[in-house]
Amino acid sequence: MRSNRYSRRAMAQMNVVPYIDVMLVLLVIFMTTVPLISPAIVNLPNFSNADSQEKTPIVVNIKAHDQMLVQYKEGNNPYEQEMSGPELLSFLKNREQSNCEQPVVIAAEKTLRYELVIDLMSDLKAEGVKRIGLLVKQK
């Protein structure tokens, strides 16, 4: 009589239970140590210590229906002028030749398509304007 009942065959499957136990222990260790790690503290400069801006920026207001209103100063005289896209690019190109690194700030209505603002920024970069910013309102 053979003892088929008690003979052992080689298992063809891998026993993953010990690996699961190890992973759960590592998960518990990470979950308990992550809150204890303090985030890096960055000391930012104060506004009063920062240099003031030498040149007043040219402000491009983009309103609904693609109307652009350009505000700029020449000397102490403020000017405000409505321009189209090509007029704005030629105006800024002429200004850039006389005033190197003239900052340009874009102020757009929040209902405006984001694509228009990005297109204007890429056109300004292509024309050689180096300092471009976006105007936002503080909450």
RAMO-V742464 format. One record per residue. N is the residue number from 1. RES is the residue in one small letter. PSI is psi in radians with two decimals (* if undefined). D_LAST is the distance of its C-alpha to the last C-alpha in Angstrom with 2 decimals. Layout:
n=N res=RES psi=PSI d_last=D_LAST
n=N res=RES psi=PSI d_last=D_LAST
This chain:
n=1 res=m psi=2.29 d_last=88.58
n=2 res=r psi=2.70 d_last=85.37
n=3 res=s psi=1.23 d_last=82.43
n=4 res=n psi=-0.51 d_last=79.73
n=5 res=r psi=-0.66 d_last=77.80
n=6 res=y psi=-0.04 d_last=77.22
n=7 res=s psi=2.51 d_last=76.80
n=8 res=r psi=2.38 d_last=73.38
n=9 res=r psi=2.72 d_last=71.99
n=10 res=a psi=2.40 d_last=69.45
n=11 res=m psi=2.39 d_last=65.91
n=12 res=a psi=-0.07 d_last=64.36
n=13 res=q psi=2.68 d_last=60.81
n=14 res=m psi=2.44 d_last=58.56
n=15 res=n psi=1.94 d_last=57.55
n=16 res=v psi=-0.06 d_last=53.73
n=17 res=v psi=-0.78 d_last=53.45
n=18 res=p psi=-0.61 d_last=53.52
n=19 res=y psi=-0.67 d_last=50.75
n=20 res=i psi=-0.71 d_last=48.57
n=21 res=d psi=-0.75 d_last=49.23
n=22 res=v psi=-0.75 d_last=48.24
n=23 res=m psi=-0.69 d_last=44.99
n=24 res=l psi=-0.68 d_last=44.09
n=25 res=v psi=-0.76 d_last=44.85
n=26 res=l psi=-0.68 d_last=42.66
n=27 res=l psi=-0.76 d_last=39.81
n=28 res=v psi=-0.70 d_last=40.11
n=29 res=i psi=-0.80 d_last=40.22
n=30 res=f psi=-0.69 d_last=37.05
n=31 res=m psi=-0.52 d_last=35.22
n=32 res=t psi=-0.48 d_last=36.21
n=33 res=t psi=-0.44 d_last=35.55
n=34 res=v psi=-0.78 d_last=32.13
n=35 res=p psi=-0.36 d_last=30.20
n=36 res=l psi=-0.36 d_last=32.21
n=37 res=i psi=2.13 d_last=31.11
n=38 res=s psi=2.49 d_last=28.30
n=39 res=p psi=2.75 d_last=25.67
n=40 res=a psi=2.40 d_last=26.03
n=41 res=i psi=2.22 d_last=24.30
n=42 res=v psi=2.19 d_last=23.10
n=43 res=n psi=1.92 d_last=23.15
n=44 res=l psi=2.62 d_last=20.63
n=45 res=p psi=2.62 d_last=21.47
n=46 res=n psi=2.71 d_last=19.90
n=47 res=f psi=-0.61 d_last=18.33
n=48 res=s psi=-0.44 d_last=21.16
n=49 res=n psi=-0.25 d_last=23.70
n=50 res=a psi=2.63 d_last=22.45
n=51 res=d psi=2.45 d_last=24.39
n=52 res=s psi=2.71 d_last=22.99
n=53 res=q psi=2.25 d_last=23.07
n=54 res=e psi=-0.75 d_last=26.52
n=55 res=k psi=2.36 d_last=26.14
n=56 res=t psi=2.36 d_last=23.63
n=57 res=p psi=2.76 d_last=22.39
n=58 res=i psi=2.17 d_last=23.46
n=59 res=v psi=2.15 d_last=20.56
n=60 res=v psi=1.91 d_last=21.48
n=61 res=n psi=2.05 d_last=19.69
n=62 res=i psi=2.02 d_last=20.70
n=63 res=k psi=-3.13 d_last=20.77
n=64 res=a psi=2.71 d_last=22.37
n=65 res=h psi=0.54 d_last=26.06
n=66 res=d psi=0.52 d_last=25.73
n=67 res=q psi=2.30 d_last=25.72
n=68 res=m psi=2.20 d_last=24.77
n=69 res=l psi=2.11 d_last=24.19
n=70 res=v psi=2.20 d_last=24.71
n=71 res=q psi=2.24 d_last=23.75
n=72 res=y psi=2.93 d_last=25.73
n=73 res=k psi=2.43 d_last=27.69
n=74 res=e psi=1.95 d_last=31.36
n=75 res=g psi=-2.17 d_last=32.35
n=76 res=n psi=0.12 d_last=30.52
n=77 res=n psi=2.08 d_last=30.53
n=78 res=p psi=2.50 d_last=27.42
n=79 res=y psi=2.65 d_last=28.28
n=80 res=e psi=2.22 d_last=26.71
n=81 res=q psi=2.39 d_last=28.65
n=82 res=e psi=2.30 d_last=28.48
n=83 res=m psi=2.77 d_last=29.88
n=84 res=s psi=3.10 d_last=30.84
n=85 res=g psi=-0.92 d_last=30.38
n=86 res=p psi=-0.63 d_last=33.74
n=87 res=e psi=-0.72 d_last=33.44
n=88 res=l psi=-0.77 d_last=30.12
n=89 res=l psi=-0.74 d_last=31.72
n=90 res=s psi=-0.64 d_last=34.79
n=91 res=f psi=-0.81 d_last=32.85
n=92 res=l psi=-0.57 d_last=30.80
n=93 res=k psi=-0.74 d_last=34.04
n=94 res=n psi=-0.70 d_last=35.75
n=95 res=r psi=-0.65 d_last=32.90
n=96 res=e psi=-0.57 d_last=32.91
n=97 res=q psi=-0.66 d_last=36.63
n=98 res=s psi=-0.63 d_last=36.34
n=99 res=n psi=1.77 d_last=33.13
n=100 res=c psi=2.46 d_last=33.01
n=101 res=e psi=0.78 d_last=29.68
n=102 res=q psi=2.10 d_last=27.79
n=103 res=p psi=2.49 d_last=24.08
n=104 res=v psi=2.25 d_last=22.75
n=105 res=v psi=2.27 d_last=19.09
n=106 res=i psi=2.17 d_last=18.49
n=107 res=a psi=2.01 d_last=15.92
n=108 res=a psi=2.58 d_last=16.46
n=109 res=e psi=2.57 d_last=15.54
n=110 res=k psi=-0.27 d_last=14.05
n=111 res=t psi=-0.13 d_last=17.29
n=112 res=l psi=2.61 d_last=19.38
n=113 res=r psi=2.38 d_last=21.41
n=114 res=y psi=-0.52 d_last=20.27
n=115 res=e psi=-0.62 d_last=23.93
n=116 res=l psi=-0.70 d_last=23.98
n=117 res=v psi=-0.77 d_last=21.38
n=118 res=i psi=-0.70 d_last=23.30
n=119 res=d psi=-0.73 d_last=26.57
n=120 res=l psi=-0.74 d_last=25.54
n=121 res=m psi=-0.73 d_last=24.50
n=122 res=s psi=-0.61 d_last=27.83
n=123 res=d psi=-0.70 d_last=29.75
n=124 res=l psi=-0.72 d_last=28.33
n=125 res=k psi=-0.68 d_last=29.28
n=126 res=a psi=-0.51 d_last=32.69
n=127 res=e psi=-0.09 d_last=33.22
n=128 res=g psi=0.16 d_last=32.70
n=129 res=v psi=2.15 d_last=29.23
n=130 res=k psi=-0.56 d_last=28.32
n=131 res=r psi=1.81 d_last=24.81
n=132 res=i psi=2.35 d_last=22.29
n=133 res=g psi=2.95 d_last=18.52
n=134 res=l psi=2.38 d_last=15.60
n=135 res=l psi=2.21 d_last=13.03
n=136 res=v psi=2.84 d_last=9.42
n=137 res=k psi=2.37 d_last=6.45
n=138 res=q psi=2.59 d_last=3.77
n=139 res=k psi=* d_last=0.00
